[in-house]
Amino acid sequence: MNHSIKRKENVNFASVIIIQGNMNNLQFNIMRLIKEEDYSDTDQFARTLYKDHDEVNTAIKNLESEGFLNEGALSKKGLQELESHRIDNAVILAAGMSTRFVPLNFETPKGLLKVNGETLIERQIRQLTEKGINDISIVVGYMKEKFDCLKDKYGVRLIETDDYATRNNHASVFAAKDYLKNTIITSSDLYFSENVFQTYAFDSYYCTTFVPGKTAERGIETDTDDKIVKTFYGDKCYDIWVTLGYAFFSEDFSKKMIDFISKEYDFPETVNKFWADIQDEHLSDLYMYAKRCDDDVIHEFDSLEELRQFDKTYLENSGSKIMKQLCYVLAVDESGIVGLESLKQVKPSMFKFRCRGDVYVCDVNPDERDRITYQGRVYYPCRDLNAGGLKLYKMDKNIRINGGYKVDVNGILDTLYDYSYEFKKYHDEALPLCAAENVISPFANLPLSFGFQERYIMNNTYSFNMDDNFIGCEKLFPFYQAISDACERIFGAKYTDPRPFSGMHCIDMITKCVCKPGDKMMILDKSAGGHASVKPVVERLGVETFPAPYNFAIDDLDYDKVNQEIAEKGIGFILLAPSDLIKSLEITKIDTTNCVLLYDCSQLMGLIAAGLIENPLKTMKNIIMFGGTHKTFPGPASGLIMTNEKYLHDEMETMINPTLLRHSQMHQKICLLFALIEFEQYGAEYMSHMVHCSNYIGKRLKEDGLDIGEFDGHISQDHQVFIYTSKDVMDTIYDNAYKCRVTLNKKHKTLFHDYGIRLGTQEIARYNWDDSALDTVAAIVEKLLNPNVYVEEVRKMVDTLPEKKVHFTFPDEVVDRFRKLMHD
C-alpha cells in the first residue's frame, strides 16, 4: 500500500487508540470502503475518512491481526462482519411546505424540482438503490398527491402525515416509526453530487462538512474515533464541522428516538423542534458518529436564489407558471425577478420580490385587501398588474405611513444660564433640517440622571474579567450584555462593541486595531460623498489610501472597477464612510474574499435597523459595520461597532479597552441601550415616515422648479434631500437660513454637480409632522431662495409648524417608572 498522505486542513489528527479485539469506527469504514468502493490505497482511505497516514496503517494492521483482512482483502470474517451491519432501509422526509422557496413551493414540492436535469428525490432514490437499499419510504404531507407517481415507478412506500403544517420534522420521523430499523433518514430536497449513501454502517452517523468562518449551522465536537460528543450553536461555530445532509439511525438509536419523541410529543416546546434538537437533549443516549464529507458534495437549497447559483437554468426558466405570469406582466426575464422572500407572517400565500428597482408583493391566493403593510412599508395594489389569479402590490415611492481663586460664582452661573437659554430658545424655534443631527426621546435620556457617568468598567461583553476590574463594575456588565443582545436581534450582529464615542472614533479605533502601517486601503473620496476626515485619519496611521472608483452618473460606486483594483493592487481594506447620500451603496457587490470591508453606516443605521435598507452584515464575509448612533438612528452621540467575524472581533476586543480607551463613559452607552430598545419597538414606523418626509418635501420642491437630486425615479431612499444650485443660489439659501433660524448645510463637491444644499428630515420626522406641515417646510425652503427674503415672514411661518414633541417612543408611564429611581 502507498504510505504517503495529503493532510486535510482543520482536522484533528490525534492518534486513534486501538484496543485489540474491538472493532472501531475507523476500522469498520476501511472494510466498508474496500467492499463498497474497491479501495486499496492508503491515500484513498485517508482522504475519504479524513485521517492521517499513521492512523490508517495502524487500523489496517489491527484488522489483519484480527483476521478481518488478508493481505489487504476482506476475509470471510470481514465479510460476515460487514453483513451484520447492513443497512435495512431508507426514509425520505418530504412532507414540508418549504415556505422559503417562493414562489415555486406554491406549485411543486421542493423534492420534486429538477436540478441539473434530475428530480431531487428521484436522484436520491437512484443513489440509494445503487447501494442496495431498495426498501424506501417517503413521508409526505404538503401536496402529497404529487408523489403518487413514485409508487409505481420505483416501488416506494408513501407514509402520510397531517402534522407537517404545524410541526417540525420530528413529526415526520415519528410518522415513520413503524419502519425505523437500521435506517437512513434523508430529506427530499438534498442534492448529493456524489453517492454518499452506504450499504453498511458501523453505528449511527450524521453527514458532516467543514465550514470555514462563522456559521449558523449546528457545530459538532468529536472524539478521536469521530464519535460526536458535543453539539452547539453560536459563538463556537467558527471554522468547524457541522451536521449537514442525511443521517443513519441504528436499530437501537431508532428505538430510543421513537421513545423520546413519544414521551415529549405533546409538550408545547416540542412543536418547533427538529429531530436533531431532541437528539441534542439526549446526546448520551442518542449518540452518532460523524461521516465527514467534502464541502462540495452535499447541497441544500433554502431558496430559489440559492438554487439559481447552483443550476443556472433557474435564472431563465424555473418552470414555474407563477414566474412566467410575473415575467409577462412586468415584461422581464426571470433573472429580472430577484430578492424573493416569503411573507408567510403576513399571509401564507404572499411573497415579496424586487424588479427593476421596484419592490412588489405578490399574493397567489388574493383577497380584497387594499394595502399590505410589512416592515413599516406600505404596498398598494397594482391595478394594471393582475394576471392569472395573482394579485400584485407595489411599494409607494413616497413610502407613506400614515476650584483657590476668588471667583464670582454667581456671575459665572448667570453666564452659563444665558448660554443655555440661548441654546434652548434657538433650537426650540428653529426649523431643523440638518442631516447630521437628530433628537432623542425623554426615555433614551433617562440614564443621564442615574449616575452611570461616574463609574468605570474595563472590557466588554466578551472579555469581562472581574479580577482586573473595579469593584462594583459587575453592576454595569449586564448593560453591555443587553446592548450586545439587542444588536444581535436588530442587526444580526454576533459581536458588538459600543465603547467608542462617535462614528469617527470608531474609525480611529478600528483602523488602529486591524490595520498596520503600509497596508493598502480603498476609501470613498469626499468628492463622492465620503466623510472628509477619513483620509487624514487613516493616513496618519501609515495606511496608503486609494479612492474608490465612482460613477457620478448613477451616484454609486463602479463595482467592477472596485473589484478589479482590489485584486490588481492587493488592497486589504476598504473603508466606506458615505456622508452625503440619497441612496445606499450596493456594497454587497464588493468581493470581500481577500479583503476586509469597514462600512460606516452612520447615515443609514436606522434604516438598516428597520429593515428598509439591505443589511450587509447578514450576507457579507469579512465586514465590520459601524457608525455614529445619532443620525437616522435616534440615539445619543455614541459609536457602535458590529461584526460577525470572530477573527476581526478578536483583534479589537481587548485592544480598544483597556489599551486604547480607558473610560468608555457608561452613561452614553446605557442611553444607547435605551434607544436600541425603543427603536426595536417603534423604529420601523419612524424610519418609514422619515423617508416619506424626504420624498414628499423633495417632490414639492421639484414641482416648484428646484433641481432636486433623484435616482431611479425616487427622490430619496433615506433622510437626505439634495438641491442642486449655482454657487450664488447656494450662498443665498445658506445665508437666509442662518438669518431665519433654519438649520441645513451647503455643499461644494462633484456629487452635488459642484454646488448645492443638503436637507435632512430625520428630526422633523421624529416629531411626526403630517403632510400639511411638510407643505409649510417646503414653502419655507422656497422662501430662502429670495436674495431679499423677509426674515420675519419666514420666522412666522416656522412658528406655525406643529409642536416639537418626540414621537415613536414609549408612553409617559414607562418614562415615569424609571424617573422614580431618581427620588428613591
Sequence and secondary structure as in RCSB ss.txt:
>XXXX:A:sequence
MNHSIKRKENVNFASVIIIQGNMNNLQFNIMRLIKEEDYSDTDQFARTLYKDHDEVNTAIKNLESEGFLNEGALS
KKGLQELESHRIDNAVILAAGMSTRFVPLNFETPKGLLKVNGETLIERQIRQLTEKGINDISIVVGYMKEKFDCL
KDKYGVRLIETDDYATRNNHASVFAAKDYLKNTIITSSDLYFSENVFQTYAFDSYYCTTFVPGKTAERGIETDTD
DKIVKTFYGDKCYDIWVTLGYAFFSEDFSKKMIDFISKEYDFPETVNKFWADIQDEHLSDLYMYAKRCDDDVIHE
FDSLEELRQFDKTYLENSGSKIMKQLCYVLAVDESGIVGLESLKQVKPSMFKFRCRGDVYVCDVNPDERDRITYQ
GRVYYPCRDLNAGGLKLYKMDKNIRINGGYKVDVNGILDTLYDYSYEFKKYHDEALPLCAAENVISPFANLPLSF
GFQERYIMNNTYSFNMDDNFIGCEKLFPFYQAISDACERIFGAKYTDPRPFSGMHCIDMITKCVCKPGDKMMILD
KSAGGHASVKPVVERLGVETFPAPYNFAIDDLDYDKVNQEIAEKGIGFILLAPSDLIKSLEITKIDTTNCVLLYD
CSQLMGLIAAGLIENPLKTMKNIIMFGGTHKTFPGPASGLIMTNEKYLHDEMETMINPTLLRHSQMHQKICLLFA
LIEFEQYGAEYMSHMVHCSNYIGKRLKEDGLDIGEFDGHISQDHQVFIYTSKDVMDTIYDNAYKCRVTLNKKHKT
LFHDYGIRLGTQEIARYNWDDSALDTVAAIVEKLLNPNVYVEEVRKMVDTLPEKKVHFTFPDEVVDRFRKLMHD
>XXXX:A:secstr
        TT         TT   HHHHHHHHHHHHH    HHHHHHHHT  HHHHHHHHHHHHHTTSEETTEE 
HHHHHHHHTTB  EEEEEE    TTSTTGGGTS GGG EETTEEHHHHHHHHHHHTT   EEEEE TTGGGGTHH
HHHH  EEEE S TTTS THHHHHHTGGG SSEEEEETTEEESS    SB SS EEEEEEEEEE SS EEEE TT
 BEEEEE STT EEEEEEEEEEEE HHHHHHHHHHHHHHTTSGGGTT  HHHHHHHTTTTS  EEEE  TTTEEE
  SHHHHHHH THHHH    HHHHHHHHHHT  GGG EEEEE TTT TTEEEEEETTEEEEEESS  S S EEET
TEEEEE TT  BTTBEEEEE TT          HHHHHHHHHHHHHHHHHHHHHSEE  TT     HHHHGGGGT
TGGG    S TTT  GGGS TTGGGTHHHHHHHHHHHHHHH  SEEE  SSSHHHHHHHHHHHH  TT EEEE  
GGGTB TTHHHHHHHTT EEEE  EETTTTEE HHHHHHHHHHHT  EEEE B S SS   GGGS  TTSEEEEE
 GGGHHHHHTTSS  GGGT SSEEEEEESSSSS S S EEEEES HHHHHHHHHIIIIII S   HHHHHHHHHH
HHHHHHHHHHHHHHHHHHHHHHHHHHHHTT EE  BTTBS SSSEEEEE  HHHHHHHHHHHHHHTEE EEEEEG
GGTEEEEEEE HHHHHTT  HHHHHHHHHHHHHTT TT  HHHHHHHHHTS      SS  HHHHHHHHGGGT 
